[in-house]
Structure formats: structure tokens, C-alpha cells
Amino acid sequence: MKKLIIAALFIVGLSAFAQEGKEMENKSDRPKMEKMSLEQRNQLMLKKMTLDLDLNVKQQEQMKPIIAERNNN
């Protein structure tokens, strides 16, 4: 029983550590984004959306003004 409790605590500790590492990776990208111009951020967002949603050229053109409007506010 004692070994089971120790194993459970070990697993919980590892999962907490793993989640903390992911948060640190996301925070490290923040300064890079702040150095980008508005146009560069818009292009990056469009590229990410194109990859995630498999947008075609027509859909990309339709998304450009929407992304620009969203980032200007």
C-alpha cells in the first residue's frame, strides 16, 4: 500500500512538472511576437490558419481583411 501511494505521488509530481514546461515554452515565444510588425503578425496568423484549416488560395484572400481588422482592434 505504501508503494502504491508513493507511485501515485510520483506520477502526480511528474505531470505537474510536464505542464509547467509547456507553459514556459509558450511564454518564450511572446517576445518574438512583440518584435514583429503588424503586417508580419497578420501573415503569421494567416499561415497558421492555412496549415490548421487547410485553406485554399481563395479562402486565404477572404481571411486577410478579417485578420487585419481583428489585429487592429
VOROMI-552158 format. One line per field, with one value per residue: residue in one letter; z, x, y of N, C-alpha, C in turn. Coordinates in steps of 0.1 Angstrom, whole numbers. Atoms other than C-alpha are relative to their C-alpha. Layout:
REM VOROMI-552158
code (A ...)
n.c3 (Z ...)
n.c1 (X ...)
n.c2 (Y ...)
ca.c3 (Z ...)
ca.c1 (X ...)
ca.c2 (Y ...)
c.c3 (Z ...)
c.c1 (X ...)
c.c2 (Y ...)
//
This chain:
REM VOROMI-552158
code (M K K L I I A A L F I V G L S A F A Q E G K E M E N K S D R P K M E K M S L E Q R N Q L M L K K M T L D L D L N V K Q Q E Q M K P I I A E R N N N)
n.c3 (0 -1 13 9 -3 5 14 4 -3 10 13 -1 1 14 8 -3 5 15 3 -3 11 11 -2 2 14 6 -4 7 13 -2 4 14 6 -2 8 14 5 1 13 -2 -9 8 9 -8 -4 12 2 -10 3 13 -3 -9 7 14 9 13 3 -1 -14 -6 4 -7 -14 -2 -6 -13 -10 -1 -8 -13 -6 -1 -12)
n.c1 (8 -9 -6 10 1 -12 1 10 -6 -11 7 6 -11 -5 9 0 -12 1 8 -7 -9 7 3 -12 -2 9 -4 -12 3 6 -9 -2 13 1 -9 5 9 14 2 -6 9 12 -4 -3 13 6 -7 4 13 0 -5 9 13 -2 7 -5 -5 11 4 -11 3 12 -4 -10 6 5 -12 -5 9 -1 -13 0 8)
n.c2 (-12 -11 -1 -5 -15 -6 0 -10 -13 -2 -3 -14 -10 -1 -6 -15 -5 0 -11 -12 -2 -5 -14 -8 -1 -10 -14 -4 -6 -13 -11 1 -5 -14 -7 0 -11 4 8 13 8 4 10 12 5 6 12 10 4 8 13 7 1 4 -10 -2 -14 -9 -2 -8 -14 -4 -1 -11 -11 3 0 -14 -7 6 -4 -15 -4)
ca.c3 (0 9 -25 -43 -26 -34 -70 -72 -57 -82 -112 -100 -95 -130 -146 -128 -139 -176 -176 -162 -190 -217 -202 -203 -240 -249 -229 -247 -280 -266 -270 -306 -314 -299 -321 -353 -373 -376 -412 -401 -373 -398 -422 -395 -383 -419 -423 -391 -401 -436 -421 -394 -416 -450 -466 -503 -520 -523 -486 -477 -496 -478 -444 -449 -442 -413 -396 -403 -387 -357 -351 -355 -326)
ca.c1 (0 28 45 12 9 45 40 8 26 55 31 13 46 58 26 27 63 55 27 49 74 48 38 74 77 47 60 93 76 60 90 95 58 61 91 71 53 16 18 42 18 -11 9 20 -16 -28 -1 -11 -47 -39 -20 -45 -76 -62 -74 -72 -59 -94 -102 -68 -77 -110 -93 -67 -91 -107 -73 -62 -94 -91 -54 -61 -85)
ca.c2 (0 23 17 25 59 67 58 79 109 104 104 135 153 144 155 189 193 185 210 237 231 236 269 281 272 293 323 322 330 361 385 373 382 416 425 417 444 443 430 402 391 391 370 346 342 335 309 291 292 279 250 242 246 236 268 273 305 320 314 329 361 362 358 386 415 397 391 427 440 417 427 465 465)
c.c3 (0 -14 -10 2 -5 -15 -5 1 -11 -13 0 -1 -14 -9 2 -6 -16 -4 1 -12 -13 1 -3 -15 -6 4 -7 -13 1 -4 -15 -7 1 -9 -15 -3 -1 -12 2 9 -8 -9 7 4 -12 -3 9 -3 -13 3 8 -7 -14 -9 -14 -2 1 15 7 -3 8 15 3 6 14 11 2 10 15 7 2 12 13)
c.c1 (9 7 -10 -2 12 0 -10 5 11 -6 -6 11 5 -10 0 13 -1 -9 7 10 -7 -3 12 3 -9 4 12 -3 -6 9 2 -12 0 10 -5 -9 -14 -2 6 -9 -12 4 2 -14 -7 7 -4 -14 -1 4 -10 -14 0 -7 6 3 -12 -4 11 -2 -12 3 9 -7 -6 11 5 -10 1 13 1 -8 7)
c.c2 (13 3 6 15 7 1 10 14 3 4 14 11 1 7 15 6 1 11 13 2 5 15 9 1 11 14 4 6 14 12 0 7 15 8 0 12 -6 -9 -14 -9 -5 -12 -13 -7 -7 -13 -11 -4 -9 -14 -8 -4 -5 9 1 15 10 3 8 15 5 2 12 12 -2 0 14 8 -4 5 15 4 -3)
//
